[in-house]
Amino acid sequence: MNKKSCSFHNEEELRDEQADSVSAAYSPPSDKDSSALLAFRGIPSLPRQISELKSHSTLQALTTEANGWAPGATRFFLYLPAVQHAGIMSTEVLRAQEEWEAVDSIQLETGSQTSSDQSGQLISFSEALQHFQTVDLSSFKKRIQPTIRRTGLAALRHCLFGPPKLHQGLREERDLVLTIAQCGLDSQDPVHGRVLQTIYKKLTGSRFDCALHGDHWEDLGFQGANPATDLRGAGFLALLHLLYLVMDSKTLLMAQEILRLSRHHIQQFPFCLMSVNITRIVIQALREECLSRECNRQQKVIPVVNSFYAATFLHLAHIWKMQQKTISDSGFVLKDLEVLAKKSPRQLLKTLEIYLARVSKGQSSLLGAQKHYGAQAPHCKELTFTGVCDLPPCSSEGTWLN
């Protein structure tokens, strides 16, 4: 017999001796240990579970002493009879298995909870309104003037020929609208942040959150990087109106259409800033009781105010496009729009109803198709925009008011 065959037989004898020694150390398991072993062998992805179980302190100590054994699963199964013989299988191994299963379930639950509570989640108009209905607004409510104060002949004429007074049961709802118009934008309030994020995502189609300050707000028609600076005269009500506009599927189409018009290379205007001016007109019409008749008819204030805002914005966009208005015409357009809005609110609301009915049927809108031009319009901050607050004051009798 040559040296190679002799060496081969010696290795076989050595492996037989090792197997005999392991068999000698192995004793038949009890029923409890056998059931535990069967349960352990039924665990899915056994190599992964073995790796996890080896991190347990007891098994780490055992595998550390097993010098010379085969790596991975082979090492574990060669050492398994000794572990079971020592009585550890039914206690330490199963306990380690339970701990790892518990860790997996905790991680899954925590992850699902985090995803559902994300601060960037869209907010509906009703949820945002409910926030203002529940917080303390007493300090802001003291500042409002629910109606225009008239004296002398103007008061007599308004009493005889003016619109009816708002029903007593609706005045609290009216005061809430005017109080929200006194509230500013608080970047520390998560609800305020969600309102801004929702407006941005709906208008741009983005799925990601954006910074509450930044140049991206100028792209939507604010004058600067901080939207709070453009809410003068309208407060947070201006943002609630934008939220209302973008959260309804039909008015969202209208908002996107007006946004495209605002980016026309010639007829451009600052979209969000124009919207704030529409909200200012709505506030004045509400205070001058121009909406009282419609509110009394519907027995609601907030839905009427929202629809009136959308109808006024739609009429402005229609005039802007059909009459080829530009940013230099903004002051005159807003002045005429305010007069019309106070004089014929029902006419504007009827126009909105017709528009939404056409949209729901998939028909062409009142604004018509927008043409796409090569270069995007430059930022409106470089142009002169005249808003409602920049116009000369006048009263409801024909002279402008502050």
Steps between C-alpha positions, in 0.01 A plus 500: 500500500644839401519809721192667345272202563635465852434865568149464361423205730640688799268795429203265471584338831535843662158610376346171622651554844359857511156372399512229768596755765212730402256206499623396841441850635151506354216369716142451380309825551190529713160561341516871590843545344401304189197721437717809546755366255230425243359849543845650463569304182171630355611864517517654148830634367700284737849635412384852586339386826818311591705811444257699716493238775879496515489862614333382822748509789475131589543379143786746445683343793437150367607574143808687618627181669438292186843551343568292190136441410363571155366856452134609475216254528732194504671622817165560667353158418815317609477677832121468528491158678727629775281808540189287520666257738584791731126588519539837326284431194169526685592820684772721355456415131124538501526815709745646249262408219211675676713810559591529134140454390396771745766736364377447143140575595593814692697635205211438263248672727725800556561543130131495412420751770771737379374491143142579606600796717718682248485875532489540122165324466241692296236688696141556392317830524262365764790377716676836480176683579439272798842600633392865513167405653673329793791734578466817707455796263366748756791741457443513124122524528532829689646662189219426255232740381219273380323772300586836344406793717277746316371836620258763379350468156710195414357311796144597410542402136654166597214432739236574236656363182796293612529122532329321789680447827657166572284267710590494868585129493761551227692785658729277704608319184558834327710620792712183479581577136601856586701379799701256289575795271669664800726197565846496347704209376683323781781283365524324839140377478497156330151560361613822334796316352279222365272755334798653318635158404162391364463814289848453358458130423160541339603789278835354394418128503799434726495201735768641729493756777657838441655760730257750651738776386669502162502621141254228399219713647585774251438248222141471627450875502599625842718812502772352714638186657268528805126472419412663835612840375230506228197434721441863595129578516392136464695302762479124506161514329690557175679166544176324596345626177791363299467172688129488418579565135755218464333230713187465286557310176293742288633824646852354489473487122394864508794592726746324270351674199530843662854413604589427137350833398705676766816361336413629153804671347302824451195481728685371804401597855592372849251219557504475882521876549200546271315237704573695819346809337189299411471398867521869598210578268300215656566635851378845400188358335424299813545799731282718277227233520508440125493124564230506768216421260674188367615392847144534633367301205745212551508537880880480480787746492827316441384302192358819349823690570708221344286482187499878469880504519528235227242677283676836532839345415347326199348825373832681537678229300233511230528880466880481513517255213217626280598867525874430471583663833857527626663567835479875441119470496479324837383801701220590259386138463480448877315829549232408245485147636428618854215723379346213304546251785317720749226593254425159344624214720224270380607552138856394581380192690283399206798528265697269729218244496500499119877459490503208745216330314698522175812365671311204648377412150852521360419799282737785423534762770402865485864600482568302186815307414826659603784519248844391607781739430872436497644677802335505839383841621744687722428542868219746562701665777687682224174657380266753661187342643223719642290322760183593684693654789687722254186646347358839609241452777128531437171418672223266399302802384753566224807630684784270601559395858808391696 
